[in-house]
Amino acid sequence: QVQLVESGGGLVQAGGSLRLSCAASGGTFTSYAMGWFRQAPGKERNFVAGISWRGSNTLYADSVKGRFTTSRDNAKRTVYLQMNSLIPEHTAGYYCAAVRLSYHLIKTVKNDYDYWGPGTQVTVSS
């Protein structure tokens, strides 16, 4: 069983940056690939970024390539999402998720993930 808690959300002006963190407890953190998803009001929860179990492989949604970067510190059991050049369309609840997955693999479908954090709100003002 893995517990995830996100932090770092908040209100930021367009063009600004935020770094989200997702701290994990329980389980063997290095056995899990991690993903970031976001969900705006009335919208589906969509894949944003993912990182493989050792951090050697990352994957991004086309809409965030070049703006967002995900990384992980396995010693701290934490995964990060650095978000730069934010725009109002990035306003959403951001969720981290874990799936037991080895090697360089990453999942992009939310139903494939086993564990979820409660989310952190990101609001970008124009």
C-alpha positions as CSV (number, residue, x, y, z in Angstrom):
1,Q,0.0,0.0,0.0
2,V,1.4,3.4,-1.0
3,Q,0.1,6.7,0.3
4,L,0.7,9.9,-1.8
5,V,0.4,13.5,-0.8
6,E,0.9,16.4,-3.2
7,S,2.0,19.9,-2.2
8,G,3.2,23.1,-3.8
9,G,0.0,24.2,-5.5
10,G,-1.3,27.8,-5.3
11,L,-2.2,30.9,-7.2
12,V,0.3,32.2,-9.7
13,Q,0.3,34.8,-12.4
14,A,0.5,33.8,-16.1
15,G,4.1,33.4,-17.0
16,G,5.1,32.3,-13.5
17,S,6.3,29.0,-12.2
18,L,5.4,26.4,-9.6
19,R,7.0,23.2,-8.4
20,L,4.7,20.5,-7.2
21,S,5.9,17.7,-4.9
22,C,4.4,14.3,-4.3
23,A,5.7,12.5,-1.2
24,A,5.2,8.8,-0.9
25,S,5.0,6.6,2.1
26,G,4.5,2.8,2.4
27,G,5.6,0.3,-0.2
28,T,8.9,0.2,-2.1
29,F,9.0,3.5,-3.9
30,T,11.5,2.4,-6.5
31,S,9.1,-0.3,-7.6
32,Y,6.7,2.3,-8.9
33,A,6.4,4.4,-12.0
34,M,4.9,7.7,-11.2
35,G,2.5,9.9,-13.1
36,W,1.0,13.4,-12.9
37,F,-2.5,14.1,-14.0
38,R,-4.7,17.2,-13.9
39,Q,-8.4,17.8,-13.9
40,A,-10.2,21.0,-14.5
41,P,-13.8,21.5,-13.3
42,G,-16.2,19.5,-15.5
43,K,-13.4,17.9,-17.4
44,E,-11.7,14.5,-17.5
45,R,-8.6,13.8,-15.6
46,N,-5.8,13.8,-18.1
47,F,-2.2,12.6,-18.2
48,V,0.4,15.4,-17.8
49,A,3.7,13.7,-17.2
50,G,5.2,10.4,-16.1
51,I,8.6,9.1,-14.9
52,S,9.9,5.5,-14.7
53,W,10.9,3.7,-11.5
54,R,14.5,4.8,-11.5
55,G,13.9,8.2,-13.2
56,S,15.7,7.3,-16.4
57,N,12.7,7.8,-18.6
58,T,10.1,10.5,-18.7
59,L,7.0,11.2,-20.9
60,Y,4.9,14.3,-21.4
61,A,1.6,15.3,-22.8
62,D,2.1,17.3,-26.0
63,S,0.4,20.3,-24.3
64,V,3.1,20.6,-21.7
65,K,6.3,19.7,-23.5
66,G,8.9,22.3,-23.1
67,R,7.1,23.8,-20.1
68,F,6.9,21.1,-17.5
69,T,9.6,18.7,-16.2
70,T,9.1,15.8,-13.9
71,S,11.8,14.3,-11.8
72,R,12.1,12.0,-8.7
73,D,14.4,11.6,-5.7
74,N,14.1,8.0,-4.7
75,A,16.1,8.6,-1.5
76,K,13.5,11.2,-0.4
77,R,10.6,9.1,-1.9
78,T,9.4,12.2,-3.7
79,V,8.5,13.0,-7.2
80,Y,8.4,16.6,-8.6
81,L,6.6,18.5,-11.3
82,Q,8.3,21.7,-12.3
83,M,5.9,23.9,-14.2
84,N,7.2,27.0,-16.1
85,S,5.5,29.6,-18.3
86,L,2.2,28.8,-16.8
87,I,-1.0,30.0,-18.6
88,P,-4.6,30.2,-17.3
89,E,-5.4,27.0,-19.2
90,H,-3.1,25.1,-16.8
91,T,-5.6,25.9,-14.0
92,A,-6.7,22.5,-12.5
93,G,-6.3,20.1,-9.7
94,Y,-3.0,18.2,-10.1
95,Y,-2.7,14.7,-8.9
96,C,0.2,12.3,-8.6
97,A,-0.3,8.6,-9.0
98,A,1.7,5.4,-8.7
99,V,1.7,2.1,-10.6
100,R,3.9,-0.9,-9.9
101,L,5.9,-1.0,-13.1
102,S,9.6,-1.8,-13.7
103,Y,12.3,-0.8,-16.2
104,H,11.7,2.2,-18.4
105,L,7.9,1.8,-18.7
106,I,5.4,4.6,-18.1
107,K,1.6,4.5,-18.1
108,T,-0.5,7.3,-19.5
109,V,-4.0,6.0,-18.8
110,K,-5.4,6.9,-15.4
111,N,-7.2,3.6,-14.9
112,D,-3.8,1.9,-15.1
113,Y,-2.6,3.6,-11.9
114,D,-3.1,1.9,-8.5
115,Y,-2.6,4.7,-6.0
116,W,-3.5,8.4,-6.0
117,G,-2.9,11.5,-3.9
118,P,-5.7,13.8,-2.9
119,G,-4.5,16.5,-5.3
120,T,-3.3,20.1,-5.1
121,Q,-4.9,23.0,-6.8
122,V,-3.1,25.2,-9.3
123,T,-4.7,28.4,-10.3
124,V,-3.1,30.6,-13.0
125,S,-4.4,34.2,-13.2
126,S,-4.3,36.2,-16.4
